[in-house]
């Protein structure tokens, strides 16, 4: 392997390709996306419940509305991140 095939950190193009296809790396990426989705939806429903309690609304309208907005944002973020992973 010649000096010009190596990058500054000592890795080659083959090393980078193997790293990109690694099963553990893929597992880490997708599990991080899942936990981010769960966090977004959980925070939205929790925030909706807190607002519902603060304003004293008897029916859980704010909880449901803000929760669905959070779900929409989570799915939008999921699709955007999956598109970036596939590149």
Backbone as JSON, one array per atom type, in Angstrom:
{
  "sequence": "XXXXXXXXXXXXXXXXXXXXXXXXXXXXXXXXXXXXXXXXXXXXXXXXXXXXXXXXXXXXXXXXXXXXXXXXXXXXXXXXXXXXXXX",
  "N": [[0.86, -1.17, 0.0], [0.65, 2.11, -0.9], [1.89, 5.36, 0.14], [0.21, 7.41, -0.75], [-2.3, 6.26, -0.88], [-3.21, 6.15, 1.68], [-5.07, 7.88, 4.18], [-4.98, 10.9, 6.2], [-5.29, 9.99, 8.83], [-4.28, 7.45, 8.7], [-5.88, 5.47, 7.65], [-7.23, 3.48, 5.0], [-8.99, 3.59, 1.81], [-10.34, 1.18, 1.56], [-10.55, 0.4, 4.23], [-12.3, 2.39, 5.15], [-14.59, 1.8, 3.62], [-15.2, -0.75, 4.58], [-15.81, -0.08, 7.23], [-18.11, 1.49, 6.85], [-19.92, -0.44, 6.05], [-20.2, -2.05, 8.2], [-21.86, -4.18, 10.46], [-22.38, -3.63, 13.15], [-22.07, -0.88, 13.23], [-24.21, -0.07, 11.61], [-26.32, -1.04, 13.17], [-26.03, 0.61, 15.42], [-26.59, 3.14, 14.33], [-29.3, 2.9, 13.49], [-30.55, 2.21, 15.92], [-30.09, 4.49, 17.4], [-31.67, 6.31, 16.02], [-34.2, 5.28, 16.59], [-34.35, 5.65, 19.4], [-34.26, 8.41, 19.47], [-36.66, 9.03, 18.21], [-38.48, 7.95, 20.08], [-37.89, 9.58, 22.28], [-38.64, 12.12, 21.29], [-41.42, 11.8, 20.83], [-42.26, 11.04, 23.41], [-41.55, 13.29, 24.93], [-43.21, 15.18, 23.74], [-45.82, 14.23, 24.36], [-45.62, 14.27, 27.15], [-45.19, 17.02, 27.6], [-47.58, 18.02, 26.55], [-49.39, 16.93, 28.4], [-48.56, 18.25, 30.73], [-49.16, 20.92, 30.04], [-51.9, 20.66, 29.75], [-52.65, 20.08, 32.38], [-51.78, 22.43, 33.61], [-53.41, 24.48, 32.53], [-55.85, 23.54, 33.29], [-57.69, 22.04, 31.78], [-60.32, 19.85, 31.28], [-60.83, 17.69, 29.47], [-58.48, 15.74, 27.61], [-57.37, 17.31, 25.5], [-55.19, 19.0, 24.75], [-53.05, 17.33, 25.34], [-53.37, 15.24, 23.5], [-53.33, 16.65, 21.05], [-50.79, 17.99, 21.02], [-49.21, 15.77, 21.35], [-49.7, 14.36, 18.93], [-48.62, 16.18, 17.16], [-45.96, 16.01, 17.94], [-45.52, 13.32, 17.22], [-45.75, 13.53, 14.45], [-43.56, 15.19, 13.9], [-41.52, 13.48, 14.75], [-41.74, 11.34, 12.91], [-41.23, 12.7, 10.54], [-38.59, 13.47, 11.01], [-37.48, 10.91, 11.18], [-37.77, 9.94, 8.51], [-36.17, 11.8, 7.18], [-33.65, 11.31, 8.32], [-33.26, 8.61, 7.6], [-33.08, 8.9, 4.86], [-30.65, 10.28, 4.69], [-28.92, 8.32, 5.73], [-28.98, 6.39, 3.77], [-27.49, 7.45, 1.74]],
  "CA": [[0.0, 0.0, 0.0], [1.51, 3.29, -1.0], [1.6, 6.46, 1.04], [-0.88, 8.26, -1.24], [-3.57, 5.58, -0.66], [-3.6, 6.33, 3.08], [-5.55, 9.2, 4.58], [-4.18, 11.51, 7.28], [-5.35, 9.2, 10.06], [-3.68, 6.14, 8.48], [-6.85, 4.52, 7.13], [-7.31, 3.43, 3.54], [-10.35, 3.6, 1.26], [-10.94, -0.12, 1.89], [-10.92, 0.46, 5.65], [-13.5, 3.24, 5.28], [-15.72, 1.07, 3.04], [-15.55, -1.81, 5.54], [-16.44, 0.57, 8.38], [-19.45, 1.93, 6.47], [-20.78, -1.61, 5.9], [-20.15, -2.82, 9.44], [-23.18, -4.45, 11.04], [-22.52, -2.95, 14.44], [-22.26, 0.54, 12.94], [-25.6, 0.08, 11.15], [-27.18, -1.23, 14.35], [-25.93, 1.81, 16.23], [-27.28, 4.24, 13.66], [-30.74, 2.71, 13.52], [-31.05, 2.25, 17.29], [-30.08, 5.89, 17.81], [-32.85, 6.93, 15.41], [-35.37, 4.82, 17.35], [-34.39, 6.32, 20.7], [-34.59, 9.8, 19.23], [-38.11, 9.07, 17.97], [-39.17, 7.75, 21.36], [-37.71, 10.78, 23.08], [-39.45, 13.21, 20.73], [-42.84, 11.55, 21.1], [-42.48, 11.07, 24.86], [-41.48, 14.69, 25.37], [-44.4, 15.88, 23.26], [-46.98, 13.83, 25.17], [-45.41, 14.78, 28.51], [-45.43, 18.47, 27.56], [-49.02, 18.21, 26.38], [-50.04, 16.62, 29.68], [-48.25, 19.34, 31.67], [-49.96, 22.08, 29.65], [-53.29, 20.34, 30.07], [-52.82, 20.24, 33.83], [-51.56, 23.84, 33.97], [-54.58, 25.28, 32.15], [-57.03, 22.97, 33.92], [-58.64, 21.53, 30.79], [-60.8, 18.55, 31.75], [-60.53, 16.64, 28.49], [-57.05, 15.72, 27.29], [-57.23, 17.82, 24.15], [-53.81, 19.46, 24.51], [-52.17, 16.16, 25.37], [-53.51, 14.53, 22.22], [-52.91, 17.51, 19.93], [-49.33, 18.18, 21.05], [-48.64, 14.44, 21.12], [-49.73, 14.06, 17.5], [-47.62, 17.05, 16.51], [-44.67, 15.37, 18.24], [-45.4, 12.13, 16.39], [-45.48, 13.98, 13.09], [-42.16, 15.64, 13.84], [-40.66, 12.31, 14.89], [-41.74, 10.61, 11.65], [-40.52, 13.53, 9.57], [-37.17, 13.33, 11.31], [-37.11, 9.54, 10.82], [-37.61, 9.86, 7.06], [-35.02, 12.63, 6.8], [-32.43, 10.62, 8.72], [-33.1, 7.43, 6.78], [-32.61, 9.35, 3.56], [-29.23, 10.59, 4.85], [-28.19, 7.09, 5.96], [-28.93, 5.64, 2.51], [-26.56, 8.07, 0.79]],
  "C": [[0.9, 1.23, 0.0], [1.04, 4.38, -0.04], [0.41, 7.29, 0.56], [-2.24, 7.6, -1.1], [-4.09, 5.78, 0.76], [-4.08, 7.76, 3.32], [-4.68, 9.71, 5.72], [-4.17, 10.67, 8.55], [-4.82, 7.78, 9.89], [-4.64, 5.11, 7.93], [-6.89, 4.6, 5.6], [-8.77, 3.51, 3.1], [-11.06, 2.3, 1.59], [-11.38, -0.15, 3.35], [-12.2, 1.27, 5.84], [-14.73, 2.54, 4.73], [-16.16, -0.05, 3.97], [-16.26, -1.24, 6.76], [-17.87, 0.98, 8.06], [-20.42, 0.76, 6.37], [-20.86, -2.46, 7.17], [-21.55, -2.97, 10.03], [-23.41, -3.72, 12.35], [-22.74, -1.46, 14.22], [-23.71, 0.8, 12.49], [-26.58, -0.07, 12.31], [-27.18, 0.02, 15.23], [-26.68, 2.98, 15.63], [-28.79, 4.1, 13.8], [-31.3, 2.72, 14.96], [-31.04, 3.68, 17.83], [-31.29, 6.63, 17.25], [-34.11, 6.54, 16.19], [-35.47, 5.54, 18.69], [-34.7, 7.8, 20.55], [-36.08, 9.97, 18.96], [-38.88, 8.92, 19.27], [-39.06, 8.97, 22.26], [-38.56, 11.94, 22.61], [-40.93, 13.02, 21.06], [-43.14, 11.6, 22.59], [-42.47, 12.48, 25.4], [-42.72, 15.47, 24.94], [-45.63, 15.52, 24.1], [-46.85, 14.32, 26.61], [-45.68, 16.28, 28.58], [-46.9, 18.8, 27.39], [-49.78, 17.96, 27.66], [-49.8, 17.73, 30.7], [-49.05, 20.6, 31.33], [-51.44, 21.88, 29.96], [-53.56, 20.54, 31.55], [-52.69, 21.71, 34.25], [-52.8, 24.69, 33.67], [-55.89, 24.7, 32.66], [-58.08, 22.5, 32.93], [-59.02, 20.11, 31.18], [-60.52, 17.43, 30.76], [-59.06, 16.78, 28.06], [-56.77, 16.21, 25.87], [-55.8, 18.27, 23.84], [-52.82, 18.3, 24.49], [-52.19, 15.45, 24.02], [-52.97, 15.38, 21.07], [-51.39, 17.68, 19.89], [-48.62, 16.84, 20.85], [-48.62, 14.07, 19.65], [-48.77, 14.96, 16.72], [-46.22, 16.47, 16.73], [-44.45, 14.11, 17.42], [-45.1, 12.5, 14.95], [-44.05, 14.44, 12.92], [-41.19, 14.46, 13.93], [-40.6, 11.52, 13.58], [-41.06, 11.4, 10.53], [-39.01, 13.4, 9.76], [-36.66, 11.93, 10.96], [-36.86, 9.44, 9.31], [-36.4, 10.66, 6.59], [-33.72, 11.92, 7.14], [-32.2, 9.35, 7.92], [-32.62, 7.78, 5.38], [-31.11, 9.67, 3.61], [-28.39, 9.34, 5.05], [-28.0, 6.32, 4.64], [-27.96, 6.24, 1.5], [-25.22, 7.4, 0.81]]
}
